[in-house]
Amino acid sequence: MANEAWKSFLRGRIAQEQGNAEEASKLIGDALAVEPGNSSFRKAQAFALEAQKRGTEAGDLRIAAAYEAVAQRLSGANDRPEAWIDELQALQRQLDSGQVSVVW
């Protein structure tokens, strides 16, 4: 199944590079339906959505990715309430400003 997701993703990326953002978004969306946690898929989908002037949806993907990065950093020994509060407040400020930064 994952192999099919990657096939769809790669076809979507080709469409994206060819300037066909609508087709790219559809194909990458198909890949995301199979592997919703794949950050490569989400990043490409965010770009495809932005190219279609669908910034709100692209922003949703970016905030989800930013939250996942925080969750990964704060798992295990780093899981402290004060660290979560700081990181979540930073995400909230980014969201409020419309400038969500994600390290892909």
C-alpha positions, -999 to 999 in steps of 0.1 A, spaced: 0 0 0 28 24 9 43 18 -25 11 30 -42 12 61 -20 47 69 -32 37 63 -68 9 88 -65 31 112 -47 58 111 -74 32 116 -102 19 145 -81 54 160 -78 59 157 -116 26 175 -121 37 201 -96 70 207 -115 51 209 -147 30 237 -132 -2 217 -128 -10 225 -92 -45 212 -93 -35 177 -106 -5 178 -82 -28 185 -52 -51 156 -62 -24 131 -66 -5 141 -35 -38 141 -16 -43 105 -27 -9 97 -13 -18 115 20 -50 95 22 -28 63 25 0 79 46 -14 109 64 17 112 86 42 115 58 59 149 61 72 148 26 37 144 13 24 172 35 51 196 25 44 190 -12 7 193 -7 11 226 11 31 240 -19 5 227 -43 -23 243 -23 -5 276 -21 0 275 -59 -38 272 -61 -43 302 -38 -56 279 -11 -35 293 17 -58 284 45 -56 247 37 -18 250 32 -15 267 66 -34 238 82 -8 214 69 20 236 81 6 239 116 1 202 118 37 196 108 49 222 133 30 205 161 43 171 151 79 185 152 72 198 187 58 165 198 88 147 185 112 170 203 93 168 236 89 131 238 107 109 263 131 127 287 122 161 272 85 157 281 81 185 307 50 207 311 70 240 310 86 229 277 52 221 262 38 254 273 66 274 258 64 255 225 26 256 223 26 293 230 52 299 203 30 279 179 0 300 189 19 332 183 29 319 149 -6 310 141 -19 343 153 6 362 131 -1 339 101 36 330 99 38 293 108 74 282 104 81 245 99 114 228 97 106 201 71 
